[in-house]
Amino acid sequence: MQEFFQLPVFGVFISIIAFAGARELRKKFNYVLLNPVLVAIVFIISFLLIFNIEFEDYNRGGKFISFFLGPSVVALGVFFYEKYEEVKQNLKVFLLSVVVGGITGILTVIIFLLLLKVPGFIIESLAAKSVTTPIAIEITKLTGGIPEITAGIVIAVGIFGNAFGPFILKKLGIKSKIAIGTALGTAAHGIGTARAFEESKLAGVYSGLAMCVNGIITALITPYLLQLFLGGIS
C-alpha cells in the first residue's frame, strides 16, 4: 500500500475523489460550511495524517492538478469573449470598482495588522491575500514574507468568499449579478469565481475578469504599499 501512496496517481486520485464526494455532500445537505473545497481539504489532510503519508508523496500527483490552475484561468477568456459586448458597456465602472476594491483590500489588512502590532513578516505574508495563489506566493517572495502562510490564508479567504460572499452581498441589498461577480472575483479570486458561476454565467465572467485585473493591480501595488508602511519595521 505504501508503494501506491508514493505513485503520482495517488495524489490525483484522492484529490478527485475528495472533491467529488464533497460536492455530493453539499448537494445532499446544502449547508454553508459544507463548502466542497473546504471539505476536500479537511478530508485529504485527515487521510494523510491517519495513514502517516508524507505531503511530498501526495504532492507527486497533487502538483499535476495544481498545474491546471493556470489553464483554467485562461479558459475563462472563452466566457469573456461571449460576453464581450456587454462587459465593454460597463468597462469603466468595472475597472474603477476593481482598482478601488483591490487597493482597499491591501490597505485594510496592512493597517489592521499594524494596529495589532503584528510582526512585519506576517503583514508581508498576508498583504496579497485576495489574489489567486500563484500570484500571491510570488508577491510574498518578492516582499520577504513566508509563502506557506500566504498560501494557507489565500485558500481560507477564497473559501470564506465562496461560502459567505453571495449571502453577505445579498443581505446588503446587492442583487446585480455583475456586482456580485465583480466583488467575488476581486475579494475571493478563483474559489470565489467558481461560486460566481453558480450564480450565473454573467457573474462568472465578471468575477474571472476581476480576479485577473486585481491580480495585476496587487502585484504592482503591494510592494510599494508595504515599503511605505513597513519601511521602518521590516
C-alpha positions as CSV (number, residue, x, y, z in Angstrom):
1,M,0.0,0.0,0.0
2,Q,2.8,2.4,0.8
3,E,4.2,1.9,-2.7
4,F,0.8,3.1,-4.1
5,F,0.8,6.2,-1.9
6,Q,4.2,7.2,-3.5
7,L,2.8,7.0,-7.0
8,P,1.7,10.2,-8.8
9,V,-1.7,8.6,-9.5
10,F,-2.4,8.6,-5.7
11,G,-2.4,12.3,-5.4
12,V,-4.6,12.8,-8.4
13,F,-7.0,10.0,-7.3
14,I,-7.5,11.2,-3.8
15,S,-8.0,14.8,-4.8
16,I,-10.7,14.0,-7.4
17,I,-12.4,11.6,-5.0
18,A,-12.3,14.1,-2.1
19,F,-13.7,16.9,-4.2
20,A,-16.4,14.8,-5.9
21,G,-17.5,13.4,-2.6
22,A,-17.6,16.9,-1.1
23,R,-19.8,18.2,-3.9
24,E,-22.2,15.3,-3.4
25,L,-22.3,16.1,0.3
26,R,-23.1,19.7,-0.4
27,K,-25.9,18.8,-2.8
28,K,-27.4,16.5,-0.3
29,F,-27.3,18.7,2.8
30,N,-26.8,22.2,1.3
31,Y,-25.2,23.6,4.4
32,V,-22.9,26.6,4.1
33,L,-20.0,25.1,6.0
34,L,-20.0,22.1,3.7
35,N,-18.1,24.0,1.1
36,P,-16.6,21.5,-1.4
37,V,-13.1,23.0,-1.3
38,L,-13.0,23.1,2.5
39,V,-14.4,19.6,3.0
40,A,-12.0,18.2,0.4
41,I,-9.0,19.9,2.1
42,V,-10.1,18.6,5.5
43,F,-10.6,15.1,4.1
44,I,-7.2,15.0,2.4
45,I,-5.3,16.4,5.4
46,S,-7.1,13.9,7.7
47,F,-6.3,11.0,5.3
48,L,-2.6,11.9,5.2
49,L,-2.4,12.2,9.0
50,I,-4.3,8.9,9.7
51,F,-2.2,6.9,7.3
52,N,1.0,8.7,8.1
53,I,1.6,9.8,4.4
54,E,4.2,12.5,3.7
55,F,2.9,15.6,1.9
56,E,5.7,15.1,-0.7
57,D,4.2,11.7,-1.6
58,Y,0.8,13.2,-2.0
59,N,2.1,16.2,-4.0
60,R,3.7,14.0,-6.6
61,G,0.2,13.7,-8.1
62,G,-1.3,16.8,-6.5
63,K,1.0,19.1,-8.3
64,F,-0.5,17.9,-11.6
65,I,-3.9,19.2,-10.5
66,S,-2.3,22.5,-9.4
67,F,-0.7,22.8,-12.9
68,F,-4.2,23.1,-14.4
69,L,-5.0,26.2,-12.3
70,G,-3.2,28.4,-14.9
71,P,-5.0,26.9,-18.0
72,S,-8.3,27.0,-16.2
73,V,-7.9,30.8,-15.6
74,V,-7.0,31.3,-19.3
75,A,-10.1,29.3,-20.2
76,L,-12.2,32.0,-18.6
77,G,-11.4,34.0,-21.6
78,V,-13.9,32.0,-23.6
79,F,-16.7,33.2,-21.4
80,F,-15.3,36.8,-21.6
81,Y,-15.4,36.6,-25.4
82,E,-19.0,35.5,-25.3
83,K,-20.0,38.5,-23.1
84,Y,-17.5,41.0,-24.5
85,E,-20.1,43.5,-25.8
86,E,-21.9,43.5,-22.5
87,V,-18.7,43.9,-20.5
88,K,-17.5,46.7,-22.7
89,Q,-20.5,48.8,-21.8
90,N,-19.6,48.6,-18.1
91,L,-15.8,48.6,-18.5
92,K,-15.0,52.0,-16.9
93,V,-17.2,51.4,-13.8
94,F,-15.9,47.8,-13.6
95,L,-12.2,48.8,-13.7
96,L,-12.8,51.6,-11.2
97,S,-14.5,49.1,-8.8
98,V,-11.8,46.5,-9.0
99,V,-9.0,49.1,-8.6
100,V,-10.6,50.6,-5.5
101,G,-11.6,47.2,-4.1
102,G,-8.1,45.7,-4.7
103,I,-6.2,48.6,-3.2
104,T,-8.7,48.9,-0.3
105,G,-8.2,45.1,0.4
106,I,-4.4,45.6,0.7
107,L,-4.6,48.7,2.8
108,T,-7.1,47.4,5.3
109,V,-5.1,44.2,6.1
110,I,-1.9,46.2,6.4
111,I,-3.4,48.9,8.7
112,F,-5.4,46.4,10.7
113,L,-2.3,44.2,11.4
114,L,-0.2,47.3,12.2
115,L,-2.8,48.4,14.8
116,L,-2.5,44.9,16.3
117,K,1.3,45.3,16.3
118,V,1.8,42.1,14.3
119,P,5.4,41.4,13.2
120,G,6.3,42.7,9.8
121,F,6.9,39.3,8.1
122,I,3.3,38.4,8.9
123,I,2.0,41.5,7.3
124,E,4.2,40.8,4.3
125,S,2.7,37.3,4.1
126,L,-0.9,38.5,4.3
127,A,-0.9,41.6,2.1
128,A,-1.7,39.7,-1.1
129,K,-4.5,37.6,0.5
130,S,-7.1,38.3,-2.1
131,V,-5.4,37.2,-5.3
132,T,-5.0,33.7,-6.7
133,T,-2.4,31.5,-5.0
134,P,0.4,31.5,-7.7
135,I,0.4,35.3,-7.9
136,A,0.1,35.8,-4.1
137,I,3.1,33.5,-3.5
138,E,5.3,35.3,-6.0
139,I,4.3,38.7,-4.4
140,T,5.2,37.3,-0.9
141,K,8.6,36.0,-2.2
142,L,9.3,39.5,-3.6
143,T,8.3,41.3,-0.4
144,G,10.1,39.0,2.1
145,G,7.1,37.2,3.6
146,I,6.5,33.5,4.1
147,P,4.9,31.8,1.1
148,E,3.4,28.9,3.2
149,I,1.5,31.4,5.3
150,T,0.3,33.2,2.2
151,A,-0.9,30.0,0.6
152,G,-3.0,29.0,3.6
153,I,-4.6,32.4,4.0
154,V,-5.3,32.8,0.3
155,I,-7.2,29.5,0.4
156,A,-9.0,30.4,3.6
157,V,-10.1,33.8,2.1
158,G,-11.3,32.1,-1.1
159,I,-13.3,29.5,0.9
160,F,-14.9,32.2,3.0
161,G,-15.8,34.3,0.0
162,N,-17.2,31.2,-1.7
163,A,-19.3,30.2,1.3
164,F,-20.5,33.5,2.6
165,G,-19.8,36.1,-0.1
166,P,-23.1,35.9,-2.0
167,F,-25.1,35.7,1.3
168,I,-23.4,38.8,2.7
169,L,-23.8,40.8,-0.6
170,K,-27.5,39.9,-0.9
171,K,-28.1,40.9,2.8
172,L,-26.6,44.2,1.9
173,G,-29.2,44.6,-0.8
174,I,-26.8,43.9,-3.7
175,K,-28.7,41.9,-6.3
176,S,-26.9,42.7,-9.6
177,K,-25.1,39.6,-11.0
178,I,-22.5,42.0,-12.4
179,A,-21.8,43.5,-8.9
180,I,-21.8,40.1,-7.2
181,G,-19.4,38.6,-9.7
182,T,-17.1,41.6,-9.6
183,A,-17.0,41.5,-5.8
184,L,-16.3,37.8,-5.6
185,G,-13.5,37.9,-8.2
186,T,-11.9,40.9,-6.5
187,A,-12.1,39.6,-3.0
188,A,-12.0,35.8,-3.3
189,H,-10.1,35.1,-6.5
190,G,-10.5,31.6,-8.2
191,I,-12.6,30.0,-5.5
192,G,-14.9,33.0,-5.4
193,T,-15.1,32.8,-9.2
194,A,-16.3,29.2,-9.0
195,R,-19.1,30.4,-6.8
196,A,-19.9,33.3,-9.1
197,F,-20.5,30.8,-12.0
198,E,-23.1,29.1,-9.7
199,E,-24.9,32.4,-9.6
200,S,-24.9,32.9,-13.4
201,K,-22.6,32.9,-16.4
202,L,-22.5,36.7,-16.4
203,A,-21.5,36.8,-12.8
204,G,-18.8,34.3,-13.5
205,V,-17.4,36.3,-16.4
206,Y,-17.1,39.4,-14.4
207,S,-15.6,37.5,-11.5
208,G,-13.0,35.9,-13.7
209,L,-12.1,39.2,-15.2
210,A,-12.0,40.9,-11.8
211,M,-9.7,38.2,-10.5
212,C,-7.2,38.8,-13.4
213,V,-7.3,42.6,-13.1
214,N,-6.9,42.5,-9.3
215,G,-4.0,40.1,-9.7
216,I,-2.2,42.7,-11.8
217,I,-3.0,45.6,-9.5
218,T,-2.0,43.7,-6.4
219,A,1.3,42.5,-7.9
220,L,2.1,46.1,-8.9
221,I,0.9,48.0,-5.8
222,T,1.6,45.7,-2.9
223,P,5.4,46.0,-2.7
224,Y,5.2,49.8,-2.7
225,L,2.4,49.9,0.0
226,L,4.4,47.5,2.2
227,Q,7.5,49.7,1.7
228,L,5.5,52.8,2.6
229,F,4.0,51.3,5.8
230,L,6.8,48.9,6.9
231,G,9.8,50.9,5.9
232,G,10.9,51.4,9.4
233,I,9.8,48.0,10.7
234,S,11.0,45.2,8.4
